[in-house]
């Protein structure tokens, strides 16, 4: 599948979310997001969307030193799921 114009807003959203989760430094966020926007604009859109998304994530990790910018969100969602588990187990019986 080739990257379509409709993919671009999703790349921008993904870049913004990843930067926001990876650092609290507002100046660093701005610099990194501007770089990511340039990367998106200069990407080969004949390739698949996953290639561009992978480059976005790779740059965020490299520039922030965060191996997993989504770790905090994943941990939060796992805690919510674990909190719901007893109730769901009871309902399944």
DODREN-259542 format. One record per residue: residue number from 1; x negated, y negated, z negated of N, C-alpha, C in turn; residue in one letter. Coordinates in nm, 4 decimals. Layout:
BEGIN
<resi=NUM	n.xx=X	n.yy=Y	n.zz=Z	ca.xx=X	ca.yy=Y	ca.zz=Z	c.xx=X	c.yy=Y	c.zz=Z	resn=A> $
...
//
This chain:
BEGIN
<resi=1	n.xx=-0.0839	n.yy=0.1179	n.zz=0.0000	ca.xx=0.0000	ca.yy=0.0000	ca.zz=0.0000	c.xx=-0.0882	c.yy=-0.1238	c.zz=0.0000	resn=X> $
<resi=2	n.xx=-0.0588	n.yy=-0.2159	n.zz=0.0854	ca.xx=-0.1299	ca.yy=-0.3416	ca.zz=0.0958	c.xx=-0.0752	c.yy=-0.4406	c.zz=-0.0073	resn=X> $
<resi=3	n.xx=-0.1608	n.yy=-0.5299	n.zz=-0.0533	ca.xx=-0.1160	ca.yy=-0.6340	ca.zz=-0.1453	c.xx=-0.0228	c.yy=-0.7289	c.zz=-0.0705	resn=X> $
<resi=4	n.xx=0.0923	n.yy=-0.7534	n.zz=-0.1278	ca.xx=0.1913	ca.yy=-0.8428	ca.zz=-0.0677	c.xx=0.1908	c.yy=-0.9768	c.zz=-0.1415	resn=X> $
<resi=5	n.xx=0.2459	n.yy=-1.0760	n.zz=-0.0777	ca.xx=0.2549	ca.yy=-1.2089	ca.zz=-0.1400	c.xx=0.3267	c.yy=-1.2009	c.zz=-0.2750	resn=X> $
<resi=6	n.xx=0.4237	n.yy=-1.1102	n.zz=-0.2841	ca.xx=0.5010	ca.yy=-1.0968	ca.zz=-0.4078	c.xx=0.4165	c.yy=-1.0429	c.zz=-0.5232	resn=X> $
<resi=7	n.xx=0.2997	n.yy=-0.9890	n.zz=-0.4943	ca.xx=0.2109	ca.yy=-0.9361	ca.zz=-0.5983	c.xx=0.1367	c.yy=-1.0478	c.zz=-0.6725	resn=X> $
<resi=8	n.xx=0.1198	n.yy=-1.1601	n.zz=-0.6077	ca.xx=0.0348	ca.yy=-1.2667	ca.zz=-0.6614	c.xx=0.0854	c.yy=-1.3193	c.zz=-0.7959	resn=X> $
<resi=9	n.xx=0.2145	n.yy=-1.3508	n.zz=-0.8112	ca.xx=0.2594	ca.yy=-1.3976	ca.zz=-0.9434	c.xx=0.2326	c.yy=-1.2965	c.zz=-1.0550	resn=X> $
<resi=10	n.xx=0.2407	n.yy=-1.1688	n.zz=-1.0226	ca.xx=0.2131	ca.yy=-1.0658	ca.zz=-1.1226	c.xx=0.0654	c.yy=-1.0661	c.zz=-1.1608	resn=X> $
<resi=11	n.xx=-0.0234	n.yy=-1.0848	n.zz=-1.0633	ca.xx=-0.1661	ca.yy=-1.0946	ca.zz=-1.0941	c.xx=-0.1934	c.yy=-1.2129	c.zz=-1.1861	resn=X> $
<resi=12	n.xx=-0.1286	n.yy=-1.3248	n.zz=-1.1572	ca.xx=-0.1480	ca.yy=-1.4454	ca.zz=-1.2392	c.xx=-0.0957	c.yy=-1.4212	c.zz=-1.3804	resn=X> $
<resi=13	n.xx=0.0203	n.yy=-1.3584	n.zz=-1.3930	ca.xx=0.0752	ca.yy=-1.3269	ca.zz=-1.5246	c.xx=-0.0179	c.yy=-1.2324	c.zz=-1.5998	resn=X> $
<resi=14	n.xx=-0.0649	n.yy=-1.1299	n.zz=-1.5299	ca.xx=-0.1542	ca.yy=-1.0332	ca.zz=-1.5922	c.xx=-0.2829	c.yy=-1.1005	c.zz=-1.6391	resn=X> $
<resi=15	n.xx=-0.3382	n.yy=-1.1861	n.zz=-1.5566	ca.xx=-0.4614	ca.yy=-1.2570	ca.zz=-1.5934	c.xx=-0.4377	c.yy=-1.3465	c.zz=-1.7145	resn=X> $
<resi=16	n.xx=-0.3274	n.yy=-1.4188	n.zz=-1.7148	ca.xx=-0.2955	ca.yy=-1.5088	ca.zz=-1.8253	c.xx=-0.2773	c.yy=-1.4316	c.zz=-1.9551	resn=X> $
<resi=17	n.xx=-0.2032	n.yy=-1.3220	n.zz=-1.9500	ca.xx=-0.1810	ca.yy=-1.2415	ca.zz=-2.0701	c.xx=-0.3106	c.yy=-1.1806	c.zz=-2.1219	resn=X> $
<resi=18	n.xx=-0.3921	n.yy=-1.1281	n.zz=-2.0326	ca.xx=-0.5173	ca.yy=-1.0645	ca.zz=-2.0748	c.xx=-0.6110	c.yy=-1.1670	c.zz=-2.1383	resn=X> $
<resi=19	n.xx=-0.6227	n.yy=-1.2832	n.zz=-2.0783	ca.xx=-0.7083	ca.yy=-1.3890	ca.zz=-2.1332	c.xx=-0.6562	c.yy=-1.4318	c.zz=-2.2699	resn=X> $
<resi=20	n.xx=-0.5265	n.yy=-1.4473	n.zz=-2.2805	ca.xx=-0.4661	ca.yy=-1.4906	ca.zz=-2.4066	c.xx=-0.4909	c.yy=-1.3891	c.zz=-2.5181	resn=X> $
<resi=21	n.xx=-0.4880	n.yy=-1.2608	n.zz=-2.4848	ca.xx=-0.5104	ca.yy=-1.1572	ca.zz=-2.5857	c.xx=-0.6581	c.yy=-1.1374	c.zz=-2.6174	resn=X> $
<resi=22	n.xx=-0.7448	n.yy=-1.1756	n.zz=-2.5245	ca.xx=-0.8870	ca.yy=-1.1452	ca.zz=-2.5392	c.xx=-0.9651	c.yy=-1.2492	c.zz=-2.6190	resn=X> $
<resi=23	n.xx=-0.9158	n.yy=-1.3724	n.zz=-2.6235	ca.xx=-0.9908	ca.yy=-1.4763	ca.zz=-2.6931	c.xx=-0.8971	c.yy=-1.5823	c.zz=-2.7498	resn=X> $
<resi=24	n.xx=-0.9416	n.yy=-1.6416	n.zz=-2.8605	ca.xx=-0.8654	ca.yy=-1.7506	ca.zz=-2.9212	c.xx=-0.9222	c.yy=-1.8871	c.zz=-2.8832	resn=X> $
<resi=25	n.xx=-1.0362	n.yy=-1.8880	n.zz=-2.8191	ca.xx=-1.1049	ca.yy=-2.0115	ca.zz=-2.7818	c.xx=-1.0367	c.yy=-2.0742	c.zz=-2.6601	resn=X> $
<resi=26	n.xx=-0.9685	n.yy=-2.1864	n.zz=-2.6797	ca.xx=-0.8893	ca.yy=-2.2463	ca.zz=-2.5724	c.xx=-0.9763	c.yy=-2.2926	c.zz=-2.4551	resn=X> $
<resi=27	n.xx=-1.0952	n.yy=-2.3376	n.zz=-2.4807	ca.xx=-1.1832	ca.yy=-2.3804	ca.zz=-2.3713	c.xx=-1.2294	c.yy=-2.2597	c.zz=-2.2893	resn=X> $
<resi=28	n.xx=-1.2602	n.yy=-2.1519	n.zz=-2.3595	ca.xx=-1.3004	ca.yy=-2.0290	ca.zz=-2.2908	c.xx=-1.1832	c.yy=-1.9747	c.zz=-2.2091	resn=X> $
<resi=29	n.xx=-1.0633	n.yy=-1.9785	n.zz=-2.2663	ca.xx=-0.9445	ca.yy=-1.9328	ca.zz=-2.1943	c.xx=-0.9276	c.yy=-2.0092	c.zz=-2.0631	resn=X> $
<resi=30	n.xx=-0.9404	n.yy=-2.1401	n.zz=-2.0718	ca.xx=-0.9205	ca.yy=-2.2222	ca.zz=-1.9527	c.xx=-1.0248	c.yy=-2.1904	c.zz=-1.8451	resn=X> $
<resi=31	n.xx=-1.1507	n.yy=-2.1821	n.zz=-1.8841	ca.xx=-1.2570	ca.yy=-2.1513	ca.zz=-1.7881	c.xx=-1.2362	c.yy=-2.0136	c.zz=-1.7238	resn=X> $
<resi=32	n.xx=-1.2044	n.yy=-1.9170	n.zz=-1.8072	ca.xx=-1.1863	ca.yy=-1.7812	ca.zz=-1.7574	c.xx=-1.0643	c.yy=-1.7704	c.zz=-1.6671	resn=X> $
<resi=33	n.xx=-0.9552	n.yy=-1.8334	n.zz=-1.7055	ca.xx=-0.8352	ca.yy=-1.8262	ca.zz=-1.6225	c.xx=-0.8589	c.yy=-1.8939	c.zz=-1.4877	resn=X> $
<resi=34	n.xx=-0.9298	n.yy=-2.0051	n.zz=-1.4862	ca.xx=-0.9619	ca.yy=-2.0706	ca.zz=-1.3589	c.xx=-1.0467	c.yy=-1.9784	c.zz=-1.2714	resn=X> $
<resi=35	n.xx=-1.1417	n.yy=-1.9101	n.zz=-1.3325	ca.xx=-1.2246	ca.yy=-1.8154	ca.zz=-1.2561	c.xx=-1.1400	c.yy=-1.7014	c.zz=-1.2007	resn=X> $
<resi=36	n.xx=-1.0488	n.yy=-1.6496	n.zz=-1.2840	ca.xx=-0.9627	ca.yy=-1.5403	ca.zz=-1.2388	c.xx=-0.8705	c.yy=-1.5854	c.zz=-1.1256	resn=X> $
<resi=37	n.xx=-0.8204	n.yy=-1.7061	n.zz=-1.1331	ca.xx=-0.7358	ca.yy=-1.7575	ca.zz=-1.0253	c.xx=-0.8148	c.yy=-1.7659	c.zz=-0.8950	resn=X> $
<resi=38	n.xx=-0.9415	n.yy=-1.8055	n.zz=-0.9042	ca.xx=-1.0263	ca.yy=-1.8076	ca.zz=-0.7848	c.xx=-1.0480	c.yy=-1.6663	c.zz=-0.7319	resn=X> $
<resi=39	n.xx=-1.0708	n.yy=-1.5712	n.zz=-0.8220	ca.xx=-1.0894	ca.yy=-1.4318	ca.zz=-0.7814	c.xx=-0.9655	c.yy=-1.3794	c.zz=-0.7093	resn=X> $
<resi=40	n.xx=-0.8488	n.yy=-1.4116	n.zz=-0.7624	ca.xx=-0.7236	ca.yy=-1.3678	ca.zz=-0.6991	c.xx=-0.7109	c.yy=-1.4297	c.zz=-0.5606	resn=X> $
<resi=41	n.xx=-0.7385	n.yy=-1.5592	n.zz=-0.5515	ca.xx=-0.7265	ca.yy=-1.6287	ca.zz=-0.4231	c.xx=-0.8256	c.yy=-1.5740	c.zz=-0.3197	resn=X> $
<resi=42	n.xx=-0.9431	n.yy=-1.5353	n.zz=-0.3645	ca.xx=-1.0470	ca.yy=-1.4897	ca.zz=-0.2731	c.xx=-1.0480	c.yy=-1.3386	c.zz=-0.2512	resn=X> $
<resi=43	n.xx=-0.9610	n.yy=-1.2679	n.zz=-0.3186	ca.xx=-0.9564	ca.yy=-1.1215	ca.zz=-0.3067	c.xx=-0.9130	c.yy=-1.0805	c.zz=-0.1657	resn=X> $
<resi=44	n.xx=-0.9513	n.yy=-0.9608	n.zz=-0.1281	ca.xx=-0.9087	ca.yy=-0.9041	ca.zz=-0.0002	c.xx=-0.7678	c.yy=-0.8479	c.zz=-0.0184	resn=X> $
<resi=45	n.xx=-0.6709	n.yy=-0.9196	n.zz=0.0281	ca.xx=-0.5313	ca.yy=-0.8808	ca.zz=0.0096	c.xx=-0.4911	c.yy=-0.7659	c.zz=0.1013	resn=X> $
<resi=46	n.xx=-0.5833	n.yy=-0.7204	n.zz=0.1842	ca.xx=-0.5541	ca.yy=-0.6026	ca.zz=0.2675	c.xx=-0.5672	c.yy=-0.4755	c.zz=0.1846	resn=X> $
<resi=47	n.xx=-0.6319	n.yy=-0.4871	n.zz=0.0683	ca.xx=-0.6470	ca.yy=-0.3719	ca.zz=-0.0200	c.xx=-0.5234	c.yy=-0.3523	c.zz=-0.1054	resn=X> $
<resi=48	n.xx=-0.5307	n.yy=-0.2532	n.zz=-0.1923	ca.xx=-0.4160	ca.yy=-0.2233	ca.zz=-0.2779	c.xx=-0.4132	c.yy=-0.3176	c.zz=-0.3985	resn=X> $
<resi=49	n.xx=-0.2951	n.yy=-0.3413	n.zz=-0.4533	ca.xx=-0.2838	ca.yy=-0.4270	ca.zz=-0.5707	c.xx=-0.3676	c.yy=-0.3780	c.zz=-0.6889	resn=X> $
<resi=50	n.xx=-0.3821	n.yy=-0.2475	n.zz=-0.7030	ca.xx=-0.4571	ca.yy=-0.1942	ca.zz=-0.8162	c.xx=-0.6039	c.yy=-0.2372	c.zz=-0.8110	resn=X> $
<resi=51	n.xx=-0.6596	n.yy=-0.2563	n.zz=-0.6941	ca.xx=-0.7985	ca.yy=-0.3019	ca.zz=-0.6837	c.xx=-0.8153	c.yy=-0.4429	c.zz=-0.7378	resn=X> $
<resi=52	n.xx=-0.7201	n.yy=-0.5288	n.zz=-0.7075	ca.xx=-0.7258	ca.yy=-0.6667	ca.zz=-0.7583	c.xx=-0.7010	c.yy=-0.6671	c.zz=-0.9085	resn=X> $
<resi=53	n.xx=-0.6037	n.yy=-0.5911	n.zz=-0.9547	ca.xx=-0.5746	ca.yy=-0.5837	ca.zz=-1.0984	c.xx=-0.6954	c.yy=-0.5315	c.zz=-1.1753	resn=X> $
<resi=54	n.xx=-0.7632	n.yy=-0.4325	n.zz=-1.1189	ca.xx=-0.8810	ca.yy=-0.3766	ca.zz=-1.1842	c.xx=-0.9916	c.yy=-0.4818	c.zz=-1.1959	resn=X> $
<resi=55	n.xx=-1.0082	n.yy=-0.5618	n.zz=-1.0920	ca.xx=-1.1093	ca.yy=-0.6675	ca.zz=-1.0962	c.xx=-1.0740	c.yy=-0.7728	c.zz=-1.2015	resn=X> $
<resi=56	n.xx=-0.9470	n.yy=-0.8061	n.zz=-1.2139	ca.xx=-0.9029	ca.yy=-0.9007	ca.zz=-1.3165	c.xx=-0.9400	c.yy=-0.8478	c.zz=-1.4541	resn=X> $
<resi=57	n.xx=-0.9035	n.yy=-0.7236	n.zz=-1.4808	ca.xx=-0.9304	ca.yy=-0.6647	ca.zz=-1.6126	c.xx=-1.0805	c.yy=-0.6529	c.zz=-1.6389	resn=X> $
<resi=58	n.xx=-1.1567	n.yy=-0.6164	n.zz=-1.5374	ca.xx=-1.3017	ca.yy=-0.6027	ca.zz=-1.5527	c.xx=-1.3649	c.yy=-0.7375	c.zz=-1.5902	resn=X> $
<resi=59	n.xx=-1.3234	n.yy=-0.8442	n.zz=-1.5215	ca.xx=-1.3785	ca.yy=-0.9764	ca.zz=-1.5511	c.xx=-1.3407	c.yy=-1.0235	c.zz=-1.6911	resn=X> $
<resi=60	n.xx=-1.2188	n.yy=-0.9973	n.zz=-1.7319	ca.xx=-1.1775	ca.yy=-1.0356	ca.zz=-1.8678	c.xx=-1.2646	c.yy=-0.9641	c.zz=-1.9699	resn=X> $
<resi=61	n.xx=-1.2865	n.yy=-0.8357	n.zz=-1.9525	ca.xx=-1.3712	ca.yy=-0.7600	ca.zz=-2.0459	c.xx=-1.5140	c.yy=-0.8118	c.zz=-2.0456	resn=X> $
<resi=62	n.xx=-1.5687	n.yy=-0.8381	n.zz=-1.9273	ca.xx=-1.7064	ca.yy=-0.8862	ca.zz=-1.9178	c.xx=-1.7231	c.yy=-1.0235	c.zz=-1.9823	resn=X> $
<resi=63	n.xx=-1.6304	n.yy=-1.1117	n.zz=-1.9567	ca.xx=-1.6437	ca.yy=-1.2503	ca.zz=-2.0020	c.xx=-1.6106	c.yy=-1.2702	c.zz=-2.1496	resn=X> $
<resi=64	n.xx=-1.5350	n.yy=-1.1783	n.zz=-2.2075	ca.xx=-1.4956	ca.yy=-1.1956	ca.zz=-2.3478	c.xx=-1.5632	c.yy=-1.0963	c.zz=-2.4409	resn=X> $
<resi=65	n.xx=-1.6193	n.yy=-0.9908	n.zz=-2.3848	ca.xx=-1.6788	ca.yy=-0.8873	ca.zz=-2.4684	c.xx=-1.5757	c.yy=-0.7956	c.zz=-2.5320	resn=X> $
<resi=66	n.xx=-1.4503	n.yy=-0.8136	n.zz=-2.4992	ca.xx=-1.3419	ca.yy=-0.7292	ca.zz=-2.5498	c.xx=-1.3311	c.yy=-0.6054	c.zz=-2.4606	resn=X> $
<resi=67	n.xx=-1.3526	n.yy=-0.4881	n.zz=-2.5180	ca.xx=-1.3410	ca.yy=-0.3675	ca.zz=-2.4373	c.xx=-1.1956	c.yy=-0.3353	c.zz=-2.4043	resn=X> $
<resi=68	n.xx=-1.1030	n.yy=-0.3817	n.zz=-2.4881	ca.xx=-0.9609	ca.yy=-0.3582	ca.zz=-2.4645	c.xx=-0.8810	c.yy=-0.4771	c.zz=-2.5167	resn=X> $
<resi=69	n.xx=-0.8580	n.yy=-0.5775	n.zz=-2.4320	ca.xx=-0.7819	ca.yy=-0.6952	ca.zz=-2.4754	c.xx=-0.6415	c.yy=-0.6619	c.zz=-2.5252	resn=X> $
<resi=70	n.xx=-0.5894	n.yy=-0.5482	n.zz=-2.4849	ca.xx=-0.4531	ca.yy=-0.5088	ca.zz=-2.5224	c.xx=-0.4478	c.yy=-0.4272	c.zz=-2.6516	resn=X> $
<resi=71	n.xx=-0.5620	n.yy=-0.4042	n.zz=-2.7169	ca.xx=-0.5686	ca.yy=-0.3190	ca.zz=-2.8361	c.xx=-0.4718	c.yy=-0.3656	c.zz=-2.9444	resn=X> $
<resi=72	n.xx=-0.4683	n.yy=-0.4934	n.zz=-2.9734	ca.xx=-0.3783	ca.yy=-0.5438	ca.zz=-3.0766	c.xx=-0.2323	c.yy=-0.5168	c.zz=-3.0447	resn=X> $
<resi=73	n.xx=-0.1942	n.yy=-0.5387	n.zz=-2.9213	ca.xx=-0.0560	ca.yy=-0.5133	ca.zz=-2.8793	c.xx=-0.0240	c.yy=-0.3643	c.zz=-2.8855	resn=X> $
<resi=74	n.xx=-0.1171	n.yy=-0.2810	n.zz=-2.8415	ca.xx=-0.0970	ca.yy=-0.1357	ca.zz=-2.8479	c.xx=-0.0792	c.yy=-0.0898	c.zz=-2.9926	resn=X> $
<resi=75	n.xx=-0.1637	n.yy=-0.1400	n.zz=-3.0809	ca.xx=-0.1532	ca.yy=-0.1032	ca.zz=-3.2224	c.xx=-0.0187	c.yy=-0.1458	c.zz=-3.2804	resn=X> $
<resi=76	n.xx=0.0248	n.yy=-0.2656	n.zz=-3.2466	ca.xx=0.1541	ca.yy=-0.3161	ca.zz=-3.2949	c.xx=0.2693	c.yy=-0.2281	c.zz=-3.2454	resn=X> $
<resi=77	n.xx=0.2675	n.yy=-0.1937	n.zz=-3.1181	ca.xx=0.3742	ca.yy=-0.1098	ca.zz=-3.0617	c.xx=0.3720	c.yy=0.0310	c.zz=-3.1225	resn=X> $
<resi=78	n.xx=0.2524	n.yy=0.0836	n.zz=-3.1485	ca.xx=0.2422	ca.yy=0.2151	ca.zz=-3.2126	c.xx=0.2982	c.yy=0.2121	c.zz=-3.3546	resn=X> $
<resi=79	n.xx=0.2724	n.yy=0.1043	n.zz=-3.4290	ca.xx=0.3278	ca.yy=0.0916	ca.zz=-3.5646	c.xx=0.4800	c.yy=0.0867	c.zz=-3.5602	resn=X> $
<resi=80	n.xx=0.5342	n.yy=0.0128	n.zz=-3.4660	ca.xx=0.6802	ca.yy=0.0043	ca.zz=-3.4521	c.xx=0.7373	c.yy=0.1429	c.zz=-3.4216	resn=X> $
<resi=81	n.xx=0.6739	n.yy=0.2137	n.zz=-3.3282	ca.xx=0.7216	ca.yy=0.3486	ca.zz=-3.2926	c.xx=0.7140	c.yy=0.4422	c.zz=-3.4125	resn=X> $
<resi=82	n.xx=0.6042	n.yy=0.4358	n.zz=-3.4875	ca.xx=0.5906	ca.yy=0.5225	ca.zz=-3.6048	c.xx=0.6938	c.yy=0.4891	c.zz=-3.7122	resn=X> $
<resi=83	n.xx=0.7255	n.yy=0.3601	n.zz=-3.7264	ca.xx=0.8283	ca.yy=0.3200	ca.zz=-3.8225	c.xx=0.9659	c.yy=0.3737	c.zz=-3.7822	resn=X> $
<resi=84	n.xx=0.9897	n.yy=0.3852	n.zz=-3.6522	ca.xx=1.1181	ca.yy=0.4350	ca.zz=-3.6031	c.xx=1.1272	c.yy=0.5880	c.zz=-3.6030	resn=X> $
<resi=85	n.xx=1.0131	n.yy=0.6524	n.zz=-3.6092	ca.xx=1.0100	ca.yy=0.7972	ca.zz=-3.5963	c.xx=1.0989	c.yy=0.8719	c.zz=-3.6959	resn=X> $
<resi=86	n.xx=1.0948	n.yy=0.8407	n.zz=-3.8260	ca.xx=1.1819	ca.yy=0.9156	ca.zz=-3.9195	c.xx=1.3306	c.yy=0.9034	c.zz=-3.8833	resn=X> $
<resi=87	n.xx=1.3716	n.yy=0.7846	n.zz=-3.8485	ca.xx=1.5123	ca.yy=0.7643	ca.zz=-3.8126	c.xx=1.5478	c.yy=0.8414	c.zz=-3.6852	resn=X> $
<resi=88	n.xx=1.4618	n.yy=0.8395	n.zz=-3.5864	ca.xx=1.4885	ca.yy=0.9106	ca.zz=-3.4627	c.xx=1.4866	c.yy=1.0616	c.zz=-3.4828	resn=X> $
<resi=89	n.xx=1.3957	n.yy=1.1083	n.zz=-3.5681	ca.xx=1.3904	ca.yy=1.2516	ca.zz=-3.5982	c.xx=1.5204	c.yy=1.2952	c.zz=-3.6660	resn=X> $
<resi=90	n.xx=1.5686	n.yy=1.2135	n.zz=-3.7574	ca.xx=1.6932	ca.yy=1.2450	ca.zz=-3.8262	c.xx=1.8109	c.yy=1.2464	c.zz=-3.7287	resn=X> $
<resi=91	n.xx=1.8149	n.yy=1.1521	n.zz=-3.6381	ca.xx=1.9246	ca.yy=1.1463	ca.zz=-3.5391	c.xx=1.9207	c.yy=1.2656	c.zz=-3.4452	resn=X> $
<resi=92	n.xx=1.8028	n.yy=1.3186	n.zz=-3.4187	ca.xx=1.7879	ca.yy=1.4316	ca.zz=-3.3258	c.xx=1.8371	c.yy=1.5624	c.zz=-3.3879	resn=X> $
<resi=93	n.xx=1.8510	n.yy=1.5654	n.zz=-3.5179	ca.xx=1.8929	ca.yy=1.6900	ca.zz=-3.5853	c.xx=2.0401	c.yy=1.7130	c.zz=-3.5731	resn=X> $
//
